């Protein structure tokens, strides 16, 4: 299973970015997917998740600003990030939990930098 993130970059506070995670090697349809982030000297944390059934959850700091979605036809996961804040600056990682094995896979990460 391979995951490749894209869409990161430098943006001013208040701006938007859309991250994509292209996957291969899994069935994808029933897999649980998520976006995590890790800021310098901080632990990796969950940002948003979406189940194979389409249920979503968000970390409190991003609720109302970020939207996670999946395109099962393209085996791709997305994260739309609006109203970005400097504290959103981090490396963002795509995560896949394969069904039914529950094996976890990670992408290489994409840097998001929000300037004030």
C-alpha positions in Angstrom: 0.0 0.0 0.0 1.3 3.4 -1.0 0.1 6.9 0.0 1.3 10.0 -1.6 0.3 13.4 -0.3 0.3 16.7 -2.3 -1.1 20.2 -2.0 0.9 21.6 0.9 2.7 24.9 0.7 3.0 28.4 2.1 -0.2 30.5 2.6 -1.1 33.6 4.5 -3.3 33.5 7.5 -7.0 33.3 6.4 -6.1 31.5 3.2 -7.0 28.1 2.0 -5.3 24.9 0.9 -6.5 21.5 -0.3 -4.4 18.5 0.5 -4.7 15.3 -1.5 -3.6 11.8 -0.7 -3.4 9.4 -3.6 -3.4 5.7 -2.6 -2.7 2.5 -4.3 -2.4 -1.2 -3.3 -5.5 -1.4 -1.1 -9.2 -1.8 -1.9 -9.8 1.6 -0.4 -13.6 1.4 -0.4 -13.8 0.0 3.1 -10.6 1.5 4.5 -10.7 4.1 7.3 -8.7 7.2 6.4 -7.3 10.1 8.3 -5.2 13.2 8.2 -2.7 13.8 11.0 -0.2 16.6 11.6 3.0 17.1 13.5 4.4 20.5 14.4 8.0 21.0 15.4 8.7 19.5 18.9 5.1 18.3 19.2 3.5 14.9 18.9 1.6 13.8 15.9 -2.1 14.5 16.3 -5.3 13.5 14.5 -6.8 16.3 12.4 -9.7 14.6 10.8 -10.9 11.1 9.9 -13.4 9.4 7.7 -14.6 5.8 7.9 -15.3 3.5 5.0 -18.9 4.3 5.6 -18.3 8.0 5.3 -18.6 9.0 8.9 -16.3 11.9 9.8 -14.8 13.4 12.9 -12.6 16.4 13.5 -10.2 17.7 16.1 -11.7 20.6 18.0 -9.1 23.2 16.7 -10.2 22.6 13.1 -13.9 22.1 13.4 -15.8 24.4 11.1 -12.6 25.2 9.1 -11.4 21.9 7.7 -13.4 19.3 5.6 -12.3 15.8 5.0 -13.6 13.9 2.0 -12.9 10.8 -0.1 -13.3 9.9 -3.7 -13.6 6.1 -3.8 -13.5 6.1 -7.6 -10.1 7.8 -7.6 -8.8 6.1 -4.4 -8.0 9.6 -3.1 -8.5 11.3 0.2 -8.8 15.1 0.5 -8.5 17.7 3.2 -10.0 21.2 2.4 -8.5 23.7 4.8 -10.0 27.1 5.1 -9.4 30.1 7.4 -5.9 28.8 8.0 -4.1 30.0 11.1 -0.4 30.1 11.9 -1.0 27.4 14.5 -2.0 25.1 11.6 1.6 25.1 10.5 2.8 21.5 10.5 3.7 18.5 8.4 0.4 16.8 7.4 0.3 13.0 7.0 -2.2 10.8 5.3 -3.2 7.6 7.2 -4.9 4.5 6.0 -6.2 1.7 8.1 -6.8 -1.3 5.8 -10.0 -3.3 6.1 -10.2 -6.0 7.4 -6.5 -6.5 8.4 -6.4 -3.2 10.4 -2.8 -2.6 9.2 -1.8 1.0 9.2 0.0 2.9 6.5 1.4 6.4 6.3 2.3 8.8 3.6 5.6 10.7 3.5 4.0 14.0 4.7 3.5 17.4 3.1 4.5 20.7 4.7 1.9 23.3 5.4 3.1 26.7 6.5 0.8 29.5 7.5 2.3 33.0 7.8 0.8 35.7 10.0 
